[in-house]
Structures are given as C-alpha cells and as structure tokens.
Amino acid sequence: MTTRLTLFLFSALLAGTAGAAAGDKTDVVRDLAGRVGPIVGSASACRDIARPRIQVITDKFTAVITEAATNEAERSDLTQSFDRSVAEGRSAVTTGRIDCRSADRQLADLERSIGGTGPSLAAVIAPSSAAAATSAAAATAPTAAVPVVGGPAVRGVTDQEIRFGIAAPFSGSAKELGRQMKLGIDAAFNRVNETGGVEGRALKLIAADDGYEPARTTDAMKQLYEKDQVFGIIGNVGTPTAVVAVPYALERKLLFFGAFTGANVLRHDPPDRYVFNYRASYAEETDAAVRYLVKLRRIPIRQIAVFAQQDTYGDAGFAGVSKAVRALGVSDAAIVRLNYKRNTVDVDDAINQLKLQKPPIKAVVMVATYRAAAKFIEKTHDLFPGMLYSNVSFVGSTALADELMLLGPRYASGVIVTQVVPAVSGYSSIVLEYKNALAKYFPGEAPDYVSLEGYVAANVLIQGLKRAGPQLDTEKLIDVLENTRNFDLGLGANLGFGRAEHQASHKIWGTALDDSGKYQALELE
C-alpha cells in the first residue's frame, strides 16, 4: 500500500515526476502535508468521527513521508510540517471556521480518493480549474474557486471560505511588524468565523514573507496570487515593498486593502480603484507632530530635524514634514534630513551630521523602524540633553518601547509616537472587543498598536464583505466599499469611503512613553 499510495500521490500531483530528484519529492510531500493535515486535524476535533478512519489516513501519510525522506532530518521536518497542519485543522473546528459535517465530508472524499472509488486525491485537496486540469501547477493549487450562487467562479472564493493574503516581514529586523499585523487580522477573522463567517464562508489569511525587502516582494505576491489563489490582499507591511506590490495588484485587478503604510503611493488622486486604506497618511501624522512641536512645545522650525529611512518610506515621512512646514508659512529648504539604511541600525552618519547643526537641533521627527529608532535615541540621548523624539506609527510602538526599556527608563520617558488607532490601554468599544479577541484566540499575546491596527482594518473589510452579500466578486465589493460612508466601529471617529476617497480614517492620536514603558495619551492640539 505504501508504494501504491506514493506513486499515486506523485503521479496525480506532478505529471512525469517518477524520476524526480529526492528534493522535488520532499517538496511535493511537504505541500501535501499542508493539504492533508488540515483534513486530518479537523476530523480529529470531531468526536463523532471514528478514530480508526483518521488513523488509517495518518498511517498512510506517515509511510509516504518515510519513503520520500532521504535522511532523518528530512523525515523530522516533513513530520513537523504535517503535525502543524493537523493542528491548524483542529483549530479550524474549535474556532468555528469549519463544522464537523464539512470535516466528515472532506475525510470521506479523501478516503474514496485513496481507495480509487471517488475523485482523485489531487481533486480533493487541490482541485484545479478545467482549463489547467492537466498541468502540474494546477494540480498542486489550493482549493479551487467554486461558482458563487448565480455567477461564475471567483478566485479565492469557495462555498466554505474566502482566502486573503498578506505579504509582510516575518524574518529580518522588522519581523515584529509583520507578526503583529497578521495577529490582529487573524483575531478579527477568527472572531467572525466563530459566528459562521461571512455568508457561511470562513475568512482565511495566508502569509508570505518578503523580509521588508522590495526585491522579495514580487515573489511573495506571486505566491499569494498564483499558488494560494487569494481573493485579495490585506495588511501588507511597508512603503518600499508597496512600491512593488501595488502595481502587481493593480495589473491583476486584485484588491489591495488596509496596508500598514501611510505613504502616498497608496493615496493617488483620484484613488486607484483596487487600493483601499484604513489608516491616516504619514503626511497627516507628521503634520500633527510638527504642529505639536512648534505650537505647543515652542520649538523653532530650524531646530527640528528628520531622522528617516533611506528609501520611499523615509521619503514619504520627510515629504510630510516639508508639507507641514510650508503650511505654517515657512520655507522647507533648511529642514535637515538624517538618513539610515533600511534593515540596519547603522545610525553613525546620521549622528555625525546631527552634531554639525547650528543652532543645535532640539527635536527629531523619526520616520524609522523600531530597532533603528531605538539605536538613534540610545546614541543621542546623552549628547543632546532634553531632545524631543517623535515617531510615526509605523515604528512599531510596543517593539520600540521594549527596545528602549532594555536600555533603561530614561531612554523611554517622553518619547512620542503618533498613532492611527486609539490607545490600547483605553476602554473604547473597539479596543475592548480587540483585547477580548486577542485573549481568546491568542492567549499570552499582549495588546499592541500594530495588531490593533490589523484588527481594525480587518473589521472595516468585514463590514464591506457583509454588505456585498453572497454573490461576491472583486468589482461588487469595491462598489460596495465606495458607497460605505459614516459607519462606526467604536473608534470615536466615523469611517467611510467614496469614489474619490479610499482612506477610511484621518484621525491621529498622540501618545508618549512614561518611565515604566507604557504609552500615555498626549494631546497634540
């Protein structure tokens, strides 16, 4: 049976792979583990499904792993991959994303495919479109779209789920931003899935790691679009990566929603049809920071500098400061920009440039990520006593606080961060809902401004999906979003879109760190 099943898997999924290299075989089995595992896991979470049925599938797949692996390390890796997928399947049942009736049906389809009395295993765990049924790529694709009631098949939409993708850093120096953004979206998706999803469809988020490097973003987007067949993108992280991801999405008329960036590349006038933002822009954040420093703290504009990442993220923040300065009736020609390279903490050149400024700089508007920002504060804190530091929200508030508190309370105290969501320590309706969801689905995870933004952005999307109804497609959802105005999620500010307005919120909240590393509300006006 082992040989028969192994040959069946390889022949069904990769035409002509009988002579494939061992590495190719392990890749196929790893991919299969991600498809068979959830079926086994969801079945194992249902008491009424007989354990022997599940064990038969598990034993057969274990045998496939043993035959495909060329050494113990490979076998262990494939087994762990399978086990993780099984755990995901169990979670799908316990969180209500799939019911036991569906789990039983999927298991039965899998049993029939192995026994040769039903559809092929490839069709059960990776059905392909009719146009590409014979291709290896189609055979290993995720569950194919099914026709929405009364309409044609829609990418990423089946009778059971709607698939979304996120391309973000899950490795490298900015990985906490990607992890937190995904966490918030998953919490929102889990919450709606527990009550039946949207029109009976569970919302699923698939992640791809681009390491916060634009050179990797195309591959991440390609994976989500071609391999994972997502309906849309939500929560992508970063400006330099968005410069690559947005054109990719627009060329394919792919929804690009709620990215974690305030850059103007996502805020054209008139707006790109397929791009929607939840958050306020960097121009709005830096305008609020500059006005606070000038009008409330009485710092002359010539004594305000900008510490910025040397890329399009830093450019966007610097442009926002320049615009704010011009709005105050002052020339922006003398604004000093202190640069550092993305994904580094090399701030020495910036500090050397800062030392040369006359009169001395008294405040720095920072357009950086948390590690570079912390390093800059660490190295300038004692050189420039009384320096004020203001960061835009992309910095990663919690991660910044953690980095600074490791250095000591005096480095954290007074550091300002402008936010695009309310204080996570507050008691607004959306914050309480978010914290309850976080505690329920991800116990042990602390509330965080980035994950709260992901949660809010996901809920804005969910509102649109619910209003779009059962016959969902991208164009209909966009029409619905463009006609969604003045709705209240409990933020303390109404949200809405329009044909000429693809940014839901323009609200900025001020926060500042105290000696204990906690953010306190700060009035910016």
C-alpha positions, 0 to 999 in steps of 0.5 A: 500500500505504501508504494501504491499510495506514493506513486499515486500521490506523485503521479496525480500531483506532478505529471512525469515526476517518477524520476524526480530528484529526492528534493522535488519529492520532499517538496511535493510531500511537504505541500501535501502535508499542508493539504492533508493535515488540515483534513486530518486535524479537523476530523480529529476535533470531531468526536463523532468521527471514528478514530480508526478512519483518521488513523488509517489516513495518518498511517498512510501519510506517515509511510509516504513521508518515510519513503520520500525522506532521504535522511532523518532530518528530512523525515523530522521536518516533513513530520513537523510540517504535517503535525502543524497542519493537523493542528491548524485543522483542529483549530479550524473546528474549535474556532468555528471556521469549519463544522464537523459535517464539512470535516466528515465530508472532506475525510470521506472524499479523501478516503474514496480518493485513496481507495480509487472509488471517488475523485482523485486525491489531487481533486480533493485537496487541490482541485484545479480549474478545467482549463489547467486540469492537466498541468502540474501547477494546477494540480498542486493549487489550493482549493479551487474557486467554486461558482458563487450562487448565480455567477461564475467562479471567483478566485479565492472564493469557495462555498466554505471560505474566502482566502486573503493574503498578506505579504509582510516581514516575518524574518529580518529586523522588522519581523515584529511588524509583520507578526503583529499585523497578521495577529490582529487580522487573524483575531478579527477573522477568527472572531467572525468565523466563530459566528459562521463567517461571512455568508457561511464562508470562513475568512482565511489569511495566508502569509508570505514573507518578503523580509521588508525587502522590495526585491522579495516582494514580487515573489511573495505576491506571486505566491499569494496570487498564483499558488494560494489563489487569494481573493485579495490582499490585506495588511501588507507591511511597508512603503518600499515593498508597496512600491512593488506590490501595488502595481502587481495588484493593480495589473491583476485587478486584485484588491489591495486593502488596509496596508500598514503604510501611510505613504502616498503611493497608496493615496493617488488622486483620484484613488486607484480603484483596487487600493483601499486604506484604513489608516491616516497618511504619514503626511497627516501624522507628521503634520500633527507632530510638527504642529505639536512641536512648534505650537505647543512645545515652542520649538523653532522650525530650524531646530527640528530635524528628520531622522528617516529611512533611506528609501520611499518610506523615509521619503514619504515621512520627510515629504510630510514634514516639508508639507507641514512646514510650508503650511505654517508659512515657512520655507522647507529648504533648511529642514535637515534630513538624517538618513539610515539604511533600511534593515540596519541600525547603522545610525553613525552618519546620521549622528555625525551630521546631527552634531554639525547643526547650528543652532543645535537641533532640539527635536527629531521627527523619526520616520524609522523602524523600531530597532533603528529608532531605538539605536538613534535615541540610545546614541543621542540621548546623552549628547543632546540633553532634553531632545524631543523624539517623535515617531510615526506609527509605523515604528512599531510602538510596543517593539520600540518601547521594549527596545528602549526599556532594555536600555533603561527608563530614561531612554523611554520617558517622553518619547512620542509616537503618533498613532492611527488607532486609539490607545490600547490601554483605553476602554473604547468599544473597539479596543475592548472587543480587540483585547477580548479577541486577542485573549481568546484566540491568542492567549499570552499575546499582549495588546499592541498598536500594530495588531490593533491596527490589523484588527481594525482594518480587518473589521472595516473589510468585514463590514464591506464583505457583509454588505456585498452579500453572497454573490461576491466578486472583486468589482461588487465589493469595491462598489460596495466599499465606495458607497460605505460612508459614516459607519462606526466601529467604536473608534470615536471617529466615523469611517467611510469611503467614496469614489474619490476617497479610499482612506477610511480614517484621518484621525491621529492620536498622540501618545508618549512613553512614561518611565515604566514603558507604557504609552500615555495619551498626549494631546497634540492640539 
